[in-house]
Amino acid sequence: MTLILLLLIALSAFNPPPFTGPADPLDTSFTPKPEWNFLFLYETLKFFPGSLEIIGTVGIPMVVVLLLLLVPFLDRGSEQNPLKRLPIILGGSVLVVSILILTFIGYYSHPPENQQSTKHVINNSKKLSLSAVSGKKVFETYGCIACHSISGKGGKIGPDLTNEWQRGRSKKWIIRQLLNSKKNYPNSIMPPYTTLSEKQLSDLVNFLLSRHTSNTVLPVNPSRNADTLLTQKPDEKNKLTSKQVDVNQVKVKGVKKLGPPGLASSMIGNIAHGDLLFLRNCESCHGINGKGGVFNPGSLSGEVPPLNPIDRRLYNKNPQTFADNIDRIIQHGSTPPGTPALKMFDYGDSRTLTQREITHLEAYILNLNGVNRAQIETASFSPKQYFIVTVIIFLGVSFLLIFVGFYKKKKYG
């Protein structure tokens, strides 16, 4: 029993389970799935939908438990040979095998959204005209995808543009919206895209007016590639590099002025869930795995800042300080120096994300930078130190008992 206890302590210290944080009923960004020891019940529920679910959650487990309690009364024979107790042995074997099968099925099952085929994606992209294909690059490169989604991929800040071709808007109207959205909507917060050339505007409009199916998948990691660099003037390239240090100083210096950290910074999030939230809400601006490289017209740096690695002035080895630093930005948003087309959205103040979702995002960003959000500094032992102390006490007590045993044996013969 003591060795099993030591094993459990070792697993907790060196291979701890992931922190999932408190349950959030408002979070619909992922399909929850139970741990392995409950997967057989998870699969059983699929046979009893709707109002019949009580059979899977209460009825069947209750019958199984009652049968186990009744085994001593149902099998009262003195025979110990399993081959001569076939009814009970077969019944128990069927139960164990059924649980194992349902557990494996539940482990390898996936939500329907993860089983979508990409076959139609390739076929649909071939239908775009050459101008629309170029417009697609503009849509990705200039950050439109950060705020707008097409066929389910992209940001949620602005309206969905999947069915723009059905709204009866002219090319002239859309170009006016791109150059000065306030002419169409006085309260619009969309930045003016005056740096786009006439050809880029025309290509972008052709792409927006193309038909997009529900299977169309746009890249969520627009990169600053050779095509982007060709659209910049030589003096703009020099300006970006020469101003980079000043931009970082201005950005980090003003972080504390954004406001206090929110509730999310005081909670521990789940890294795996944060990965999914980052993919859906952040990757279109900050790049795959937060590596950056996304063009931000009008900003002094010219790009959306990367998060992997994050600016060293935001980074801190202390997970709580690190979380506080980035929580202010996620909660209240921020505007890079210059006249940027892309701005950091206030996910907390606008309640676009719940506090628990922000907690998961922060855990993921900390993990990208080698900091474990769960490593809260306390005055007590760390898990590894606790394990070492436990082993030392165990060995000490064991040697003491061995010594006492030899002493008694020697004394009393």
Secondary structure, 3 states (H helix, E strand, C coil): CHHHHHHHHHHHHHCCCCCCCCCCCCCCCCCCCCCHHHHHHHHHHCCCCHHHHHHHHHHHHHHHHHHHHHHHHHCCCCCCCHHHCHHHHHHHHHHHHHHHHHHHHHHHCCCHHHHCCCHHHHHHHCCCCHHHHHHHHHHHHCCHHHHCEECCEECCCCCCCCCHHHCCCCHHHHHHHHHCHHHCCCCCCCCCCCCCCHHHHHHHHHHHCCCCCCCCCCCCCCCCCHHHHHCCCHHHHHHHHHHHHHHHHHHHHCCHHHCCCCHHHHCCCCHHHHHHHHHHHCHHHHCHHHCCCCECCCECCCECCCCCCCCCCCCCCCHHHHHHHHHHHHHHCECCCECCCCCECCCCCCCCCCHHHHHHHHHHHHHHCCCCCCCCCCCCCCHHHHHHHHHHHHHHHHHHHHHHHHHHHHHHC
